[in-house]
Structures are given as structure tokens and as C-alpha cells.
Amino acid sequence: MKIWTGIALMALMVGCSSSPFGKKVNEPFTGSAYESNNRFFRASGKGTSSQDNIARGKADIDAKTILAGQINTTMKQVADQYLGQTENERAADVADKFQSLARQVMNTDMADLRKIGEKKYYNEKTKEYTVFMAYEIKKNAMFRFMKKQAKVDQTINERQMDLINKILDEQIKETEDEGEN
């Protein structure tokens, strides 16, 4: 009988104890409405500082860095997919130009960047501001912007331009088709 009492007591203690990771925190701009999907690149950032403008700047940079990383990863996947589908001897050169164009576009401007949320909190104990910020970019707007940038890029020849346009048109069609579903 003592064994069963001990087992029951241990089960009760384990059941009442908290998670080994600590208490779960629910932050703003989390969940599927703030995650990237077939139509949008999305990201949220967080910044903390004793000055509200610095906390806001940190949140802004954090969100945009995450967004740029997603775009870069997507562009690399698209270029790699193109390489895999093409047995063209110049496919690697076109893929490199495509990725270079993507980096150039991200370094200059992220097309159709929209802020979809910002929240600011002040902690009286720590005397710190915490800012959360969320952004999104329509994928097809980003791809259309890349097409415009490719037209003015002097390093891209006509053959590469045709192939890059083909790649981008496929991506635009894919985002529009998935948006209709």
C-alpha cells in the first residue's frame, strides 16, 4: 500500500510541476496570420531598450532582417530549381545572375513592404520599452519589381533576361494561382 501511495504522490508532484522550459509567453504578432505563406513573405521583430525610439529601431531591423533572409532563401531555391530543370550549359550563369539580382533588389528596396502591426510596451520595473513590429511583402509584387530591376541591369544580356523573365513569370503565376485557391 505504501508503494502505491508513493507512486501516487510522485505522479501528483510531476503533474503539478511547471514545464522544464519555464512559463510559455504569448508575444504579439505570432500565429499563422503573421507567418509567410504562398502569397506573402511575413516577419515580425522585437526590440528592447530604455529609449523607445531605439527599441522601435531594433524591432524594425529585426523584422526586416528576417524578411530579407526569407526572400534570399526563396530566391536561392528558385534558382536551384531552375538549375535542376535545365540542362543548358549557361544555366549556372543565369542562376547566378538571378540570385545576384535578388540580393541587389533586397539591398536597395524591398518591394511593396507593408507594416502590418506595431505594439509598444513599457515595463515600470526595468524602465525599458519593448516594441514588436510585423511586416509583409506580397510575393508577386516582389517578383514584378525584380523584373523591372532586371530590365535596367546592364550586366544581364538578352538571353539571360529572357530566362530570368521566364523564371519570374512562373513564380508570379504560381503565387496568383495559389491565391485563387
Residue, then its C-alpha position, 0 to 999 in steps of 0.5 A: m500500500k505504501i508503494w502505491t501511495g508513493i507512486a501516487l504522490m510522485a505522479l501528483m508532484v510531476g503533474c503539478s510541476s511547471s514545464p522544464f522550459g519555464k512559463k510559455v509567453n504569448e508575444p504579439f504578432t505570432g500565429s499563422a496570420y503573421e507567418s509567410n505563406n504562398r502569397f506573402f513573405r511575413a516577419s515580425g521583430k522585437g526590440t528592447s531598450s530604455q529609449d523607445n525610439i531605439a527599441r522601435g529601431k531594433a524591432d524594425i531591423d529585426a523584422k526586416t532582417i528576417l524578411a530579407g533572409q526569407i526572400n534570399t532563401t526563396m530566391k536561392q531555391v528558385a534558382d536551384q530549381y531552375l538549375g535542376q530543370t535545365e540542362n543548358e550549359r549557361a544555366a549556372d550563369v543565369a542562376d547566378k545572375f538571378q540570385s545576384l539580382a535578388r540580393q541587389v533588389m533586397n539591398t536597395d528596396m524591398a518591394d511593396l513592404r507593408k507594416i502590418g502591426e506595431k505594439k509598444y510596451y513599457n515595463e515600470k520595473t526595468k524602465e525599458y520599452t519593448v516594441f514588436m513590429a510585423y511586416e509583409i511583402k506580397k510575393n508577386a509584387m516582389f517578383r514584378f519589381m525584380k523584373k523591372q530591376a532586371k530590365v535596367d541591369q546592364t550586366i544581364n544580356e538578352r538571353q539571360m533576361d529572357l530566362i530570368n523573365k521566364i523564371l519570374d513569370e512562373q513564380i508570379k503565376e504560381t503565387e496568383d494561382e495559389g491565391e485563387n485557391 
